[in-house]
Amino acid sequence: MGGLPVLAATTNPKAVLLGGHHRLTISANGHEVLEKRAFSNTCLTLKKDAAVAALYATHVLDPYPVETHVFASLLHHVPIYIGTENGMFVVEGKAIRKDE
């Protein structure tokens, strides 16, 4: 089977959860976790209110932004700047671009 996302959640609409997400690969019979991949080292939570035009975080586990950054941008309707070892990227909805 493919990887299943396990996403952190909150009931606070101003909390943008960038950490705490995982991807699990489950055996065909559904009884074993074959692989577990964390998307962050911490449970990073950013605050978004009406005055916020964009958010920023660093990401050290991958050289580029990952799908959980896209999910957060789509969910909260806000661009997220992600700094990685390969530079600064802007995640805006489903689009990711390098910030020059």
MIGUZA-57263 format. One record per residue (C-alpha): chain; x, y, z; residue in three letters. Coordinates in pm, whole numbers. Layout:
% residues N
ATOM   unit        X        Y        Z   code
ATOM      A        X        Y        Z    ALA
...
% end
This chain:
% residues 100
ATOM   unit        X        Y        Z   code
ATOM      A        0        0        0    MET
ATOM      A      103      362      -37    GLY
ATOM      A      184      603      241    GLY
ATOM      A     -101      725      457    LEU
ATOM      A      -81     1078      596    PRO
ATOM      A     -128     1127      968    VAL
ATOM      A     -190     1497     1016    LEU
ATOM      A     -178     1695     1339    ALA
ATOM      A     -504     1878     1411    ALA
ATOM      A     -644     2158     1621    THR
ATOM      A     -980     2326     1680    THR
ATOM      A     -813     2669     1695    ASN
ATOM      A     -869     2840     1356    PRO
ATOM      A     -575     3078     1420    LYS
ATOM      A     -325     2793     1477    ALA
ATOM      A     -130     2684     1170    VAL
ATOM      A       24     2345     1243    LEU
ATOM      A      344     2299     1044    LEU
ATOM      A      479     2020     1264    GLY
ATOM      A      356     1693     1407    GLY
ATOM      A      265     1540     1070    HIS
ATOM      A      376     1190      962    HIS
ATOM      A      341      949      671    ARG
ATOM      A      290      580      746    LEU
ATOM      A      336      293      506    THR
ATOM      A      106       10      611    ILE
ATOM      A      134     -359      516    SER
ATOM      A     -115     -500      263    ALA
ATOM      A     -303     -679      541    ASN
ATOM      A     -327     -355      740    GLY
ATOM      A     -167     -503     1051    HIS
ATOM      A      186     -360     1037    GLU
ATOM      A      346      -21     1005    VAL
ATOM      A      626      -86      757    LEU
ATOM      A      766      265      750    GLU
ATOM      A      710      587      943    LYS
ATOM      A      828      923      815    ARG
ATOM      A      811     1240     1025    ALA
ATOM      A      779     1567      834    PHE
ATOM      A      933     1770     1117    SER
ATOM      A     1138     1740     1433    ASN
ATOM      A      888     1934     1645    THR
ATOM      A      519     2023     1665    CYS
ATOM      A      566     2373     1526    LEU
ATOM      A      253     2588     1549    THR
ATOM      A      233     2936     1398    LEU
ATOM      A      -38     3193     1467    LYS
ATOM      A     -245     3345     1186    LYS
ATOM      A     -480     3636     1236    ASP
ATOM      A     -634     3895     1003    ALA
ATOM      A     -314     4104      992    ALA
ATOM      A      -93     3817      873    VAL
ATOM      A       -1     3838      503    ALA
ATOM      A      236     3538      505    ALA
ATOM      A      405     3293      740    LEU
ATOM      A      767     3175      767    TYR
ATOM      A      942     2864      895    ALA
ATOM      A     1259     2669      832    THR
ATOM      A     1258     2306      727    HIS
ATOM      A     1569     2096      795    VAL
ATOM      A     1457     1743      705    LEU
ATOM      A     1431     1795      329    ASP
ATOM      A     1599     2021       73    PRO
ATOM      A     1260     2149      -46    TYR
ATOM      A      914     2219      101    PRO
ATOM      A      695     1910      140    VAL
ATOM      A      328     1826       96    GLU
ATOM      A      236     1927      451    THR
ATOM      A      346     2283      371    HIS
ATOM      A      115     2280       69    VAL
ATOM      A     -168     2143      285    PHE
ATOM      A     -121     2420      544    ALA
ATOM      A     -114     2693      280    SER
ATOM      A     -430     2560      116    LEU
ATOM      A     -610     2512      448    LEU
ATOM      A     -528     2858      584    HIS
ATOM      A     -528     3052      255    HIS
ATOM      A     -188     3208      327    VAL
ATOM      A      153     3196      156    PRO
ATOM      A      418     3018      364    ILE
ATOM      A      785     3098      316    TYR
ATOM      A      998     2789      385    ILE
ATOM      A     1373     2819      433    GLY
ATOM      A     1573     2504      348    THR
ATOM      A     1934     2417      273    GLU
ATOM      A     1855     2494      -94    ASN
ATOM      A     1725     2844      -26    GLY
ATOM      A     1396     3019       36    MET
ATOM      A     1075     2887     -117    PHE
ATOM      A      722     3026     -126    VAL
ATOM      A      436     2781      -88    VAL
ATOM      A      121     2949     -210    GLU
ATOM      A     -173     2713     -233    GLY
ATOM      A      -67     2418     -447    LYS
ATOM      A      224     2609     -606    ALA
ATOM      A      582     2603     -479    ILE
ATOM      A      840     2842     -620    ARG
ATOM      A     1191     2942     -528    LYS
ATOM      A     1204     3297     -390    ASP
ATOM      A     1476     3483     -577    GLU
% end
